[in-house]
Amino acid sequence: MKIIIAGAGEVGFHLAKLLSYESLDITLIDIERDRLNYAEGHLDIKTLKGNACSLSVLKESEAAEADLLIAVTASESENIIICALAKQLGSKRTIARISNIEYTNTDKSISFSDIGVDELISPEELAAEEIQQLLDQSAFSNSYEFEDGALTMIGTQLGSNVPFVGKSVKEAASIFPDVHFMPIAVQRKGTQFTLIPRGDTVFEVGDTVFFITLQEGVEEIQKLSGRSNKPIKNVMILGGSRIGINTARELCENKFRVILLEQNKLKALEISDELPDLMVIHGDGRNSELLEEESIESMDAFISVTENSETNIMSCLMASSKGVEKTIALVENMDYFHLSQAIGIDTLINKKLLTANTIFRYIRRGEVVDMRTLNNLNAEILEFVVKPDSKVANHKIKDLDFPRMATIGGVIRDGRGVIALGDYNIMPGDRVVVCAMPRSIERVESLFL
């Protein structure tokens, strides 16, 4: 598969890094030689210096033979132009990263596919959706639903009061035989070490554990982990960015009580006019006195989405010190992800990472219908549709030649989720949710082709 990526920023580089595990023909285009040198030094890919809006550059990159062209430069207008040109040259599929969510919500009278753009992806819209989902599952640091909640992935940190700490997965299963969830990934406290749990894996205090669960299993995990899913109704947002405005709009529509703090007076007035149901405060959200005046201690959640990562982290720490239980910070540097639990912030989100992960699902082989890269973990969740001729079809899970660095978390059959154990027989049409380390994904995909 031949893939061209226009833009070697964080999104482009992260995409190229993920794809480098797949042994694909990848060409990365950028106008800055330093970015390309860095990519060449870390990844086994081709690079091309130049402006991807140039026909000569696109022709040199062999866009005419490309199976997929992904435009993720900093300019949305350039991304649209690049896709339009590449499509006319012969690229089979094109994806453009945009900032204006008006384009993704446009009516059917406007067709971007007619001008050569097959998919539009907005990082700001993805981040707003991520925040909404995190607020829906307030007890957990990460959550994601498959097929409208038939199966749910949730992540939580284990405290010393959790009854299965110090026990292996097999021992925990024998003590709690009627639970409706399965551990699929573990990160040890204070490390970047990710493991796929097996029967002899022992749960330790401070582990961040990700589970696949049925709806009834969510409450079970809350009880066992000592966490409560406190309903969130009062939310304070710092930053009138697109993400802040989109999040505030969605929350107001869902009858949340929302306060938005914006330092720029003119911008604060514009937001107030745009969202009349939103309380907008002009002021510096880093000022502890202002936060106390606005009763931050009464807030159920604090979301910081300014353009400065350090401001977002520090303001969330301040909110946490005032008793706010749920804190979410937007960060630009993906290295910060490994610090989230250590520094006391519930969840960090990165719109570039969300964008790269969303684009990545279009590249997967087999019948992949959904995918998710776990925050803080070097692991991915993929949802496959089983075809009649798939190697897994009509076989029990225990009989599959499944790689050790991957595990089946659950199966969705006829719209109902199942926590599938070794004796479960996988059938054509099933939707199988798999957790896998990057280097095992190619082998997992081959089982579902």
N, C-alpha and C positions, 0 to 999 in steps of 0.2 A: 504494500500500500504506500503510495507516494503522497506525502503531506507537506504543504508549504505553510510556514507561520510568518506572517508579516508583523514585526514588532518584537524586539528582544528585551522588553522590560520584564517586570516580575511575572506578569501573566504569561507572556511568551516563553520566558525561560522555564517557568514551572511546567508548562505544557510540554516543552521539549524534553524536560527531565523525565516526566511521566512516560512520555512516548519512547524514550531511549531504552526503557525496559522491554519494549515490544519488538525490537529489531526491525523497525520500519525505516523507510527511506524519508528522512526528514531534512528539510532545508529551512534555515532561519534567516530572515532578511531584516536588516536594520541599517540606519544611516550612520550609527555610531560604531566605530571600529572597536572601542574599548569593550562594549557590551558583547560584541561578537567574539573577541579574543577570550573573554571570560567564559562564554558558552563553549567555545572550542576546547578550552583547557579542562572543562569539567564533563563534557558530554561527547558522545560519539555521533556527531551530526555534521551536516554540511552547513556552511554559512555563506552569505552573500551580502556584501556592502552595497547599499544603494537605497533609493526611495522606491518603495513598492508601488507607488502611484505611477511610476514610469513604465511604459509599455516595454521598453528595452530590458529593464530589470526583470519584469515578469516573464518575458520570453526567455531570458538567460536562466531563470529559475526553473524553466520547463513547466510553466503553469498549464500549458495545453495538455500535459499528461497527468496532471494532479488529480488524485482521487478526492482530495479535500484541501481547500485553502481557508486559513483562519486569519482574519485581520484583527489584531489586538493592539494597534498603536494607540497613542494617547489621544488621537483625533478621531472622533466618530465620523466626521465627514470623509476623511481619508479612508477609513475602514470601509465605508459604503462604496467609495469610488474603486478601491482595490478589488473588492468582491465583484463589482459590476464588470470591470475590465477582465478579471480572471475568468469569469463565467463566459464572456464572449470569446476568450482565447481557447476555451475548451475544458476548464476545470469542472469536474463532475458535481461538486458540492462546495458551497461557500458559507462561511459564518462570520458575522461582523459584530464586534463589541461596540456598544453604544452607551451613551449616558442619559439621553433624553427618553424617559419611559413613555412619553407620548407616542413614540414610534411603535412600541410593543403593544400598546393598547388601542392602536388605530382601528378605525372601522374597515369593513371589507372592501370599501371603494378604493382603498390604497393598497396596492400589492407590491411589496418589495421584491418578491420572487420574480416579478415581471422585468425588473431591472438587473436581476442577477444575484440578489442576496437571498439565500435560502433560509437562513436563520439569523435572528437578531437577539443579542443577549445583553441585558443591562445589569452591570454590577450593583448599582444602587437598588434596583428592584429586588435582586436576589438577597441583598443584605437586609432589606426591610422584611422580606418573607422569613428569613432566618431568625430575626429578632422576634417576630410574632410567634413563631413556633417555640422558641425558647421560653417565652412568657406563658405559653399554654401549658408547658411542663415545668413549672417553676421549681420543683424539687430537684431537678437534675441539671447538670452542667451542659449536657448535649441531648438532643432528642430528634428523631426523624421518623415519619410515618410512611409505611409502604401500603399501597392500595387502600387509601382512606382509613388507615388504622387497623387493617386486618392483622398486620404485624407492626410493632413499633421498636425502634432502636433507641435505647436510653443509656446514658453514661452517668456514673456517680462515683464519688470517692468514699472508700470504706473507712469508717471510724472504728475505734477499739470496742465499741458496744455492738458491732454487727456479729450475730451469732455464728456465722460460718467463717470468720477470720481465724486463721490458724489451722483450718481444715482444707483438705484437697477438694477438688471439684467432685470427685467420686464420693467422698465422705459426705459432702454437703448435699448431694443428690439423695443419698440414703436417709439422711436426717429429715430432709424436706422433700418427700417423694411426690407431693401433690402440687408443686409449684408450676407456674405457667410461663417460665422464662428460662433462657439458656445464656451463659457467658460466652462471648465470642472474641473478646480482646481484652488484654490487661496491660497497663503501664505501671511499672514499679515507681514508687514515690521517689522524687528527686532524681530520676534518671530519664533518659530518652529511649529506654529499652522497652520495646513492644513485643509481646508474645501472644500466640494463639493458644488459649488454654486447652490442656488435655486432662485426662482423668486424674493424673498425679500432680497437676499444678496446684500449689497451695496459695490460698488467698492471704495477703498480708495487710496489716494496718497501713493506711495511706495509699493503697492501690487505687488507681482509677480503672474501674471495670465497666465495660460496655456489654449490655445485654440485648438480646432479641426477645421480645415478650408479646404475649397476647394482651388484650385490653385489661383483663382481670389481673394479669401479672404485674401491671404498673403499680397497683395498690400494694401488692405483696412485696415488691422491692422497696417501696416507701417504708413499709412497716419494718422489714428486716434491716434496712439501712438506717432506720431511726430518723428519716426525713419526712416532712409533711409537704404535701402539694398545696400550700397556702394560696387561696385564690388571689390573683393580682387585679386590683382595681385602680390603684393610685400609682401613676408613673410619672417620673421626672426625666426629661430628655435634655441633654446639654448639646447644643449645636444645631443651627438651622440649615444644615447641609441638605442635599437632596434626600439622603437617607433619613435624616431627622424629620424632614417634612413628610416623606412617604410613610414613615412609621407612625408619626402623630396622626396623620389622616386616617390610617387603618384603625388605630386604637380608638379614635374619636367615633368612627363609624360603628365600632363594637361597644360603645357606651363606657369606655374607660374614662377616668378622670385624669387628664394629661396636662402637665405644665412643661412648657418648652422655654429654655433659657438661651438667649442669643445676645452676644456682645455687641454686634453691629446694630445701631439704632434703626437705620433705614431698613435693613433686612428684617429686623423684628417687626416693624410696622407692616411691611409687605406680607409677611407670613400671617400676621393677625388678620389682614384683609382677606387673604386667601382661605384661611381656615377660621371662620367666626366662632366655632364651638371650642376652639383651642385657647387656653390661657397662655399668652406669650409674655415673658418677662425680659425686659432689656437689662442686661447685667452680665458680669463676669462670673461664670459658674465655678471658677476656682476659688472664689471668695467664700470662706466658711461662714462668715456673718450673713451673707446673702442667702446661702443655703438654709441656714437656721431660720431666717426671716420667712422663707417660703415653706417652712415646716418639713424639712427633708426627713426628719425622724418619723413622719407619718406615711412616707412613701413605701410602697411594696416593692418597687423596682426603680433602679437608676440606670439610664442608658446614656453613654457618652459617645457622640459621633461627630466630634469636631474634626478638622483636617489635621490636627496635631496628635500623634499617637501618645506622646508622653503626657499631654494634657488629659487625654481620655483615661489613661491608666491612673494618674494621680487623683483625678476627680472621683473615679470609682473607688479608690482606696479611701478617700475622704468620706464618701457616702457610706461605705461599709463601716467605717469607724463611728458613724452616726446611727448605726443600727439597721441600715437598709440590707435586707437579706439577699436580694437578687441584683447583681451588678453585671452589666454588659459593656465592654469597651471595644471600639473599633480601632484596629491597629493596621499600619501599613507594612511594618517589618514582620515577616513571617517567623523570624527567629524568636519573637516574643511569645509564640504559642507555647513553648516549652516552659514558660515562666508563670502561666496563668494561675495554676493551683498554688504554686510556691509563694506568690506575692499576695494571694488573698482575693483575687477577682474570680467570680463564678465562671465567666465565659469571655473569651476574646474572639472577635470575628474579623475576617480579612476579606474584603470584597474581591480582591484579585484572586485569592485562593478559591473562593466560591465560583468565580467566573471560569477559572481553569478547570475545576471539577465538573462544572456543567457542560462545558465544551467537550471534555474528555469522553463523556458517554457516547458522543457521536462517532467515536473512533473505535469503540470496543467491537470485537468480533463476537459471533454467536448472537443469540437473541437477548441482548442486554437491554432492558427497558428502563433501568434506573441505576444510579451509582452514587456513592457518597464517600468522600475521604474524611476520616475521623479527625477532628481537631486534636492536636497534641500527639497523634499517633501515626506511625508509618504503616497504616493499614487502610484498606478500602472495603466498602460494603457494595456488593453488586446484586442486582435482581435479574435473574435469567428466566426466560420462558423456555420450557422443555419442548423440543420438537420430537416428532415420532421417531426420527432416525438419530437422535442424540445418544451418545454413549451412556448417559445416565438413565435414559428412559427404560422403564420396566425392570429396574434393579433396586435392591435394598441398599440403603446408605452404607451399611457396614461392608458391603461387597464391592464398593467403588474403589478404584485406585486413586483416592483423593490425596493431594499433597499434604504433608504435615503442617505446612505453613498456611493452611486454609481450613475453614470449617463451615459446614452448613448450619445456619442459625435457625432456619424455619422454612416452611413451605406454605404457599397460599393456593388452595384448591377450591374452585367454585366460589371465590370471594371470601372464604373463611381461612383464617390463619391456623397453622399447626406447628407446635414445637416438635420437630421431627427428630426422633432418635434412631439408633442403628437399624432397627427392624422395619423402619418406614420404607415403603415401596414407592419410588418416584414414578409418576405417570406422565405421558404426553399431555401438554396443556398446563401442567403445574408451573407455578412461579416460585423459583427457589432463591432464597436470600443467602448469599455467601459472604463471609468475611475472609479476606486474603491479604497476605503481605505482597508488595508490588512484584517481587521476583517470581511469585508462584501464580500470578494471574494468567499468564499465557497458557500454562498447563491446565488451569481450571477452565478457561475458555474453550480449550480443545475438547473438553468433556461435554460441552453443551452445543458444539457446532452441529 
